[in-house]
Amino acid sequence: QVQRWRRPKVWFNPNVEIPMGGQAEGRKTIRGRLCKYGVTTLEDLESDLTSWDDLYLAGRLHKPVEIFVPPSDPRTASADFADLSSLGKKIEFNRLCALTTALMTLPRFFSLSELLREIVSLSYRGDVRLDFKMEDPRKVERLVSGQILDLLSIYGGLLVPEVFSKPQPVLAVEKAQLPQGTSPSDSVALKEEETDGLTGLIASVKLQELPSGLSSEKMKEKVAAALKTEGASKEREEVAGLLSDPHFVLTRPAVWNDVKERAFEDLPESLKYRANALSAGSRFGNIFSPLSLLSEQRVERGMGPDVVKMPWNGEVLSESAKWLVRRSSSTQLLKGVLSSGVMTSALYAARKAQKAVS
């Protein structure tokens, strides 16, 4: 009840020890591993994915995750399938919005690693745990460098199809689970008309330069080979190095305000609401600034798009996402103390702080 009292509506149980047996070669047997798990409702999860009410669960699903789907009960197969289909679409929409928002905040020329850092940063920038040294300040950099191939298996095919394969559906539904006459690809695919502005903006971004004089065909072969391997491998290390190369440059059109405006209309409602509020404040401040009364030129500049930041301006979007994250992380921190208790919360905070400085 405490967790559903205010957003974000998710209950976390920290410091849970998961027993892990077995003897690995050259390693000690792992007796247990501390983790935390969260519980939420499907309704609250889907709401955050589509509206970014909190950018909390939605932010976690911007990153690579393993999705486990239990076999459907034959008596409820149709209902289960409908839920999975709906959730798959919403996860893909959430990631499409993350990619679009990141593109709108970057300069005209940018590298792939800069893009991935911006996507991952959306749900960390503004987190109050960073203020209290309860979170690793290098977390974004570590996550991107450690999971660059996995991130690009999500976003690369949407942005640079000449190098990366099209991403697989988020929820791969077994054929045995499907109602008669349907297929997995039909069930979880996004309808193009639902995200017209988002896909239009993404399509306007072009590959400017590849690293080390590689052709797109050769690069695609290397990426595909690396993705087939698991864990640490020479192939993965080589491709990760190439993808981190600052010469892997992407570019957007010199003038794309119309494209950004159309894409903005398809972004999540909470982000748009906050961005519109910030933009309106900027316009009001520029029009009624005391300095504007002294200079006609100041008034003209103040009414221009470079001074008055429109809602789809990158700085406005970045600040809007930061505000959403700060609000949800503050509430979640308070609710964690109320539901888990002071001692459990303090122990968890101490472990996070220790990890942040290690």
Solvent accessible surface area in square Angstrom, and as a share of the most:
residue,aa,sasa,rsa
1,Q,195,0.87
2,V,60,0.35
3,Q,11,0.05
4,R,117,0.43
5,W,142,0.50
6,R,131,0.48
7,R,83,0.30
8,P,2,0.01
9,K,52,0.22
10,V,3,0.01
11,W,91,0.32
12,F,30,0.12
13,N,45,0.23
14,P,16,0.10
15,N,37,0.19
16,V,35,0.20
17,E,111,0.50
18,I,77,0.39
19,P,110,0.69
20,M,73,0.33
21,G,70,0.67
22,G,55,0.52
23,Q,131,0.58
24,A,45,0.35
25,E,173,0.78
26,G,91,0.88
27,R,173,0.63
28,K,181,0.77
29,T,39,0.23
30,I,87,0.44
31,R,196,0.72
32,G,26,0.25
33,R,160,0.58
34,L,78,0.39
35,C,53,0.31
36,K,62,0.26
37,Y,97,0.37
38,G,38,0.37
39,V,80,0.46
40,T,47,0.27
41,T,53,0.31
42,L,70,0.35
43,E,132,0.59
44,D,10,0.05
45,L,30,0.15
46,E,28,0.13
47,S,31,0.20
48,D,3,0.02
49,L,0,0.00
50,T,43,0.25
51,S,28,0.18
52,W,0,0.00
53,D,26,0.13
54,D,5,0.02
55,L,3,0.01
56,Y,33,0.13
57,L,22,0.11
58,A,0,0.00
59,G,0,0.00
60,R,90,0.33
61,L,25,0.12
62,H,0,0.00
63,K,16,0.07
64,P,30,0.19
65,V,64,0.37
66,E,142,0.64
67,I,61,0.31
68,F,172,0.72
69,V,57,0.33
70,P,100,0.63
71,P,125,0.78
72,S,24,0.15
73,D,51,0.27
74,P,121,0.76
75,R,212,0.77
76,T,65,0.38
77,A,30,0.23
78,S,77,0.49
79,A,62,0.48
80,D,45,0.24
81,F,23,0.10
82,A,56,0.43
83,D,66,0.34
84,L,27,0.13
85,S,13,0.09
86,S,35,0.22
87,L,23,0.12
88,G,0,0.00
89,K,64,0.27
90,K,53,0.22
91,I,3,0.02
92,E,34,0.15
93,F,34,0.14
94,N,0,0.00
95,R,22,0.08
96,L,6,0.03
97,C,0,0.00
98,A,0,0.00
99,L,0,0.00
100,T,0,0.00
101,T,0,0.00
102,A,0,0.00
103,L,1,0.00
104,M,5,0.02
105,T,32,0.19
106,L,24,0.12
107,P,83,0.52
108,R,101,0.37
109,F,101,0.42
110,F,5,0.02
111,S,9,0.06
112,L,1,0.00
113,S,12,0.08
114,E,68,0.31
115,L,1,0.01
116,L,0,0.00
117,R,76,0.28
118,E,24,0.11
119,I,0,0.00
120,V,0,0.00
121,S,15,0.10
122,L,0,0.00
123,S,16,0.10
124,Y,32,0.12
125,R,73,0.27
126,G,6,0.06
127,D,6,0.03
128,V,11,0.06
129,R,41,0.15
130,L,58,0.29
131,D,83,0.43
132,F,131,0.55
133,K,143,0.61
134,M,27,0.12
135,E,8,0.03
136,D,10,0.05
137,P,100,0.63
138,R,105,0.38
139,K,61,0.26
140,V,28,0.16
141,E,88,0.39
142,R,111,0.41
143,L,32,0.16
144,V,4,0.02
145,S,73,0.47
146,G,62,0.59
147,Q,62,0.28
148,I,6,0.03
149,L,6,0.03
150,D,48,0.25
151,L,0,0.00
152,L,4,0.02
153,S,47,0.30
154,I,20,0.10
155,Y,1,0.00
156,G,1,0.01
157,G,8,0.08
158,L,64,0.32
159,L,10,0.05
160,V,1,0.01
161,P,80,0.50
162,E,78,0.35
163,V,0,0.00
164,F,6,0.02
165,S,68,0.44
166,K,165,0.70
167,P,35,0.22
168,Q,150,0.67
169,P,52,0.33
170,V,29,0.17
171,L,4,0.02
172,A,89,0.69
173,V,10,0.06
174,E,113,0.51
175,K,165,0.70
176,A,101,0.79
177,Q,20,0.09
178,L,24,0.12
179,P,43,0.27
180,Q,183,0.81
181,G,81,0.78
182,T,64,0.37
183,S,37,0.24
184,P,35,0.22
185,S,72,0.46
186,D,109,0.56
187,S,10,0.06
188,V,1,0.00
189,A,52,0.40
190,L,49,0.24
191,K,109,0.46
192,E,129,0.58
193,E,133,0.60
194,E,93,0.42
195,T,2,0.01
196,D,90,0.47
197,G,6,0.06
198,L,0,0.00
199,T,50,0.29
200,G,36,0.34
201,L,0,0.00
202,I,8,0.04
203,A,65,0.50
204,S,25,0.16
205,V,6,0.03
206,K,123,0.52
207,L,41,0.20
208,Q,102,0.45
209,E,80,0.36
210,L,27,0.14
211,P,0,0.00
212,S,94,0.61
213,G,78,0.75
214,L,40,0.20
215,S,56,0.36
216,S,26,0.17
217,E,118,0.53
218,K,99,0.42
219,M,0,0.00
220,K,74,0.31
221,E,108,0.48
222,K,46,0.20
223,V,5,0.03
224,A,41,0.32
225,A,47,0.36
226,A,0,0.00
227,L,65,0.32
228,K,172,0.73
229,T,36,0.21
230,E,158,0.71
231,G,57,0.55
232,A,101,0.78
233,S,23,0.15
234,K,168,0.71
235,E,74,0.33
236,R,48,0.17
237,E,121,0.54
238,E,86,0.39
239,V,2,0.01
240,A,25,0.19
241,G,46,0.44
242,L,27,0.13
243,L,0,0.00
244,S,55,0.36
245,D,29,0.15
246,P,99,0.62
247,H,105,0.47
248,F,0,0.00
249,V,26,0.15
250,L,1,0.00
251,T,17,0.10
252,R,46,0.17
253,P,46,0.29
254,A,66,0.51
255,V,126,0.73
256,W,11,0.04
257,N,79,0.41
258,D,100,0.52
259,V,28,0.16
260,K,22,0.09
261,E,74,0.33
262,R,133,0.49
263,A,0,0.00
264,F,5,0.02
265,E,104,0.47
266,D,42,0.22
267,L,5,0.02
268,P,2,0.01
269,E,108,0.48
270,S,24,0.15
271,L,0,0.00
272,K,23,0.10
273,Y,172,0.65
274,R,61,0.22
275,A,0,0.00
276,N,67,0.35
277,A,49,0.38
278,L,60,0.30
279,S,0,0.00
280,A,47,0.37
281,G,46,0.44
282,S,31,0.20
283,R,86,0.31
284,F,133,0.55
285,G,39,0.37
286,N,23,0.12
287,I,79,0.40
288,F,132,0.55
289,S,17,0.11
290,P,103,0.65
291,L,108,0.54
292,S,4,0.02
293,L,149,0.74
294,L,150,0.75
295,S,41,0.26
296,E,138,0.62
297,Q,117,0.52
298,R,71,0.26
299,V,66,0.38
300,E,111,0.50
301,R,119,0.43
302,G,3,0.03
303,M,121,0.54
304,G,19,0.18
305,P,91,0.57
306,D,130,0.68
307,V,54,0.31
308,V,6,0.03
309,K,60,0.25
310,M,58,0.26
311,P,7,0.04
312,W,37,0.13
313,N,42,0.21
314,G,12,0.11
315,E,105,0.47
316,V,10,0.05
317,L,0,0.00
318,S,21,0.14
319,E,82,0.37
320,S,0,0.00
321,A,1,0.01
322,K,65,0.28
323,W,95,0.33
324,L,2,0.01
325,V,6,0.03
326,R,91,0.33
327,R,102,0.37
328,S,3,0.02
329,S,9,0.06
330,S,48,0.31
331,T,25,0.15
332,Q,18,0.08
333,L,57,0.28
334,L,97,0.48
335,K,0,0.00
336,G,21,0.20
337,V,57,0.33
338,L,103,0.51
339,S,42,0.27
340,S,34,0.22
341,G,30,0.29
342,V,108,0.62
343,M,159,0.71
344,T,48,0.28
345,S,23,0.15
346,A,53,0.41
347,L,88,0.44
348,Y,45,0.17
349,A,23,0.18
350,A,58,0.45
351,R,98,0.36
352,K,34,0.14
353,A,33,0.26
354,Q,127,0.56
355,K,130,0.55
356,A,7,0.06
357,V,122,0.70
358,S,88,0.57
